[in-house]
Amino acid sequence: SPVYNIGDLLPSEKELAELYHVSRNTLRKALKHLEDIGLIERKHGSGTWIRNKHFQSSLTHLDSFTEIALNEGKKPTSQLLKFELQAASEEIANGLQLQNGDPVHYAKRLRFIDNIAVQLEETWLSATRFPDLTISHMRKSKFSYIENDCGVKIDGCYESIMPTKPSPELAHLLLVSPNDPIIKMYTQAIDDNHQPIDYSILYTNTFEFQVKYYIPRHRN
């Protein structure tokens, strides 16, 4: 059977029915299901196209990766690739408002939506502020640990976003070509006293995960 790529125009219903040896009625039901789950798009007068099925998140407020996935009816999972105690570098110390060399927890997680790798996260938290952070916590929701276990209120998050090309390791983990663009995001979550909670670098597969922003206009 032929393989169809994103953006391809599918053959006519008659041709597809003959190709797969099914009735036109059965084919229409199959196409309707593919359209319902977002894999194809039908345009009257121009045919049926293969769509890129993105996982989308609309950001008008801060949600964790787990919360975003569950709100979309998806299954979020994480693979913890590394968890260790480090001495804060200058970049990490600045991001967490610590001194160079202060102890920090470092976690490297591969995030999945419905078993599809969509994001690699590197995150640092103060080991002095969060001494009880464990591998078990980082295999679940980091925000849940911070808020529910530690009683720290997350007020918001600063983000800096830029496109980049993946390293060979990232391309392998996110199942993309080394030439495919991905999104690199620096984030700094803060508490209600405006103190940094964590500092993270996220690498996101834009073919599988999109983020939509709503930015209100400030008026005097």
C-alpha positions as CSV (number, residue, x, y, z in Angstrom):
1,S,0.0,0.0,0.0
2,P,1.2,3.5,-0.7
3,V,2.4,5.8,2.1
4,Y,0.9,9.3,2.4
5,N,2.8,12.2,3.9
6,I,1.6,15.4,5.6
7,G,0.2,17.7,2.9
8,D,-0.5,15.0,0.4
9,L,-3.7,14.9,-1.6
10,L,-5.5,11.6,-1.3
11,P,-6.8,9.8,-4.4
12,S,-10.5,9.9,-5.1
13,E,-13.0,7.8,-3.1
14,K,-13.4,5.5,-6.1
15,E,-9.6,5.0,-6.4
16,L,-9.2,4.4,-2.7
17,A,-12.0,1.9,-2.5
18,E,-10.5,-0.1,-5.4
19,L,-7.0,0.2,-3.9
20,Y,-8.1,-1.2,-0.5
21,H,-10.8,-3.5,-1.9
22,V,-13.6,-2.1,0.2
23,S,-17.0,-0.7,-0.6
24,R,-17.5,3.1,-1.1
25,N,-19.7,3.1,2.0
26,T,-17.0,1.4,4.2
27,L,-14.4,3.8,2.8
28,R,-16.6,6.9,3.6
29,K,-17.0,5.7,7.2
30,A,-13.2,5.3,7.5
31,L,-12.5,8.7,6.1
32,K,-15.1,10.3,8.4
33,H,-13.3,8.7,11.4
34,L,-9.9,10.0,10.2
35,E,-11.4,13.5,9.7
36,D,-13.0,13.4,13.2
37,I,-9.6,12.6,14.9
38,G,-7.9,15.3,12.8
39,L,-5.7,13.2,10.5
40,I,-7.3,14.4,7.2
41,E,-9.1,17.5,6.0
42,R,-11.8,17.5,3.4
43,K,-12.1,20.6,1.2
44,H,-15.1,20.8,-1.0
45,G,-14.1,21.0,-4.7
46,S,-10.4,20.3,-4.0
47,G,-10.2,16.9,-2.4
48,T,-9.0,15.3,0.8
49,W,-5.6,16.1,2.4
50,I,-3.3,14.6,5.0
51,R,-3.1,16.9,8.0
52,N,-0.4,17.2,10.6
53,K,-2.2,16.1,13.9
54,H,-0.7,18.5,16.4
55,F,-1.3,18.3,20.1
56,Q,-2.3,21.9,20.9
57,S,-2.3,23.9,24.0
58,S,-3.8,27.4,24.4
59,L,-2.0,29.4,27.0
60,T,-4.1,32.1,28.7
61,H,-2.9,30.9,32.1
62,L,-0.2,28.6,33.4
63,D,-0.8,24.9,33.4
64,S,1.6,22.0,33.9
65,F,2.4,19.6,31.1
66,T,0.4,17.0,32.8
67,E,-2.6,19.3,33.3
68,I,-2.5,20.4,29.7
69,A,-2.5,16.8,28.4
70,L,-5.3,15.7,30.8
71,N,-7.5,18.7,29.9
72,E,-7.2,17.6,26.2
73,G,-8.2,14.0,27.1
74,K,-4.7,12.7,26.4
75,K,-2.4,10.5,28.4
76,P,0.8,12.2,29.6
77,T,3.8,10.1,30.7
78,S,7.4,10.9,31.4
79,Q,10.7,9.0,31.1
80,L,13.3,10.2,33.6
81,L,16.6,10.1,31.9
82,K,18.7,11.6,34.6
83,F,18.3,12.8,38.2
84,E,21.3,14.1,40.2
85,L,22.6,16.7,42.6
86,Q,24.7,19.4,40.9
87,A,26.6,22.5,41.9
88,A,24.8,25.5,40.3
89,S,26.6,27.0,37.3
90,E,26.4,30.7,36.8
91,E,23.4,30.4,34.4
92,I,21.5,28.2,36.9
93,A,22.4,30.3,39.9
94,N,21.1,33.4,38.1
95,G,17.9,31.6,37.1
96,L,17.3,30.5,40.7
97,Q,18.8,33.6,42.4
98,L,21.4,31.4,44.2
99,Q,25.1,31.6,44.6
100,N,27.4,29.9,42.2
101,G,28.1,26.3,43.4
102,D,24.9,26.1,45.6
103,P,23.4,22.6,45.5
104,V,20.6,22.1,43.0
105,H,18.5,19.1,41.8
106,Y,18.9,18.4,38.1
107,A,16.3,16.3,36.2
108,K,16.2,15.4,32.6
109,R,12.8,14.1,31.4
110,L,11.4,13.0,28.1
111,R,7.7,13.9,28.0
112,F,5.1,11.9,26.0
113,I,1.6,12.5,24.9
114,D,-0.3,9.2,24.1
115,N,3.1,7.5,23.9
116,I,4.5,10.0,21.4
117,A,7.7,11.9,22.4
118,V,6.9,15.6,22.3
119,Q,9.3,17.3,24.6
120,L,12.7,17.0,26.4
121,E,12.9,18.9,29.6
122,E,16.0,19.9,31.6
123,T,15.0,21.4,35.0
124,W,16.9,22.7,38.1
125,L,15.5,23.3,41.6
126,S,17.2,24.5,44.7
127,A,18.2,21.5,46.8
128,T,18.1,23.7,49.9
129,R,14.5,24.8,49.3
130,F,13.3,21.4,48.1
131,P,15.4,18.9,50.0
132,D,12.9,16.1,49.8
133,L,12.6,16.0,46.0
134,T,12.9,12.4,44.7
135,I,13.0,10.4,41.5
136,S,9.4,9.4,42.2
137,H,8.2,13.1,42.2
138,M,10.0,13.8,38.9
139,R,8.4,10.8,37.3
140,K,5.0,12.4,38.0
141,S,4.1,16.1,38.0
142,K,6.7,18.6,39.2
143,F,4.1,21.3,39.8
144,S,2.0,18.9,41.9
145,Y,5.0,18.2,44.1
146,I,5.8,21.9,44.5
147,E,2.2,23.0,45.3
148,N,0.7,20.0,47.0
149,D,3.6,18.4,48.8
150,C,5.6,21.6,49.6
151,G,2.7,24.0,49.9
152,V,4.4,26.5,47.6
153,K,2.0,28.6,45.5
154,I,3.2,29.0,41.8
155,D,2.2,32.5,40.8
156,G,3.4,32.3,37.2
157,C,6.2,31.7,34.8
158,Y,8.6,33.7,32.7
159,E,9.3,32.2,29.2
160,S,11.8,32.9,26.5
161,I,11.2,31.1,23.2
162,M,13.4,30.6,20.1
163,P,13.6,28.2,17.2
164,T,16.7,25.9,17.0
165,K,18.0,22.8,15.2
166,P,18.2,19.7,17.3
167,S,21.4,18.1,18.4
168,P,21.9,14.4,17.3
169,E,20.7,13.3,20.8
170,L,17.6,15.5,20.6
171,A,16.7,14.4,17.1
172,H,17.0,10.8,18.2
173,L,14.9,11.3,21.3
174,L,12.1,13.4,19.6
175,L,12.2,11.2,16.5
176,V,12.8,14.2,14.1
177,S,15.4,14.9,11.5
178,P,18.5,16.9,12.5
179,N,17.3,19.5,9.9
180,D,13.8,19.8,11.4
181,P,13.3,23.0,13.5
182,I,12.3,22.6,17.1
183,I,11.4,25.1,19.8
184,K,13.8,25.8,22.6
185,M,12.2,27.5,25.6
186,Y,13.8,28.9,28.8
187,T,11.3,29.0,31.7
188,Q,11.5,30.4,35.2
189,A,8.6,29.6,37.5
190,I,8.0,32.1,40.4
191,D,6.1,31.9,43.7
192,D,3.7,34.5,45.1
193,N,6.7,36.3,46.7
194,H,8.2,36.6,43.2
195,Q,11.0,34.2,44.1
196,P,12.2,31.7,41.5
197,I,11.0,28.1,42.0
198,D,12.6,26.3,39.2
199,Y,14.6,27.0,36.0
200,S,14.1,24.9,33.0
201,I,15.1,24.4,29.4
202,L,12.5,22.7,27.2
203,Y,13.0,21.3,23.7
204,T,9.7,20.8,21.9
205,N,8.8,18.8,18.8
206,T,6.6,21.3,16.9
207,F,5.3,18.6,14.6
208,E,3.6,17.0,17.6
209,F,3.0,19.8,20.1
210,Q,1.9,23.4,19.5
211,V,1.3,26.1,22.0
212,K,-1.2,28.9,21.3
213,Y,-0.9,32.2,23.2
214,Y,-3.5,34.7,24.1
215,I,-1.7,38.0,25.2
216,P,-4.1,40.7,26.5
217,R,-3.4,44.3,25.6
218,H,-2.7,46.5,28.5
219,R,-4.8,49.7,28.5
220,N,-4.3,52.6,30.7
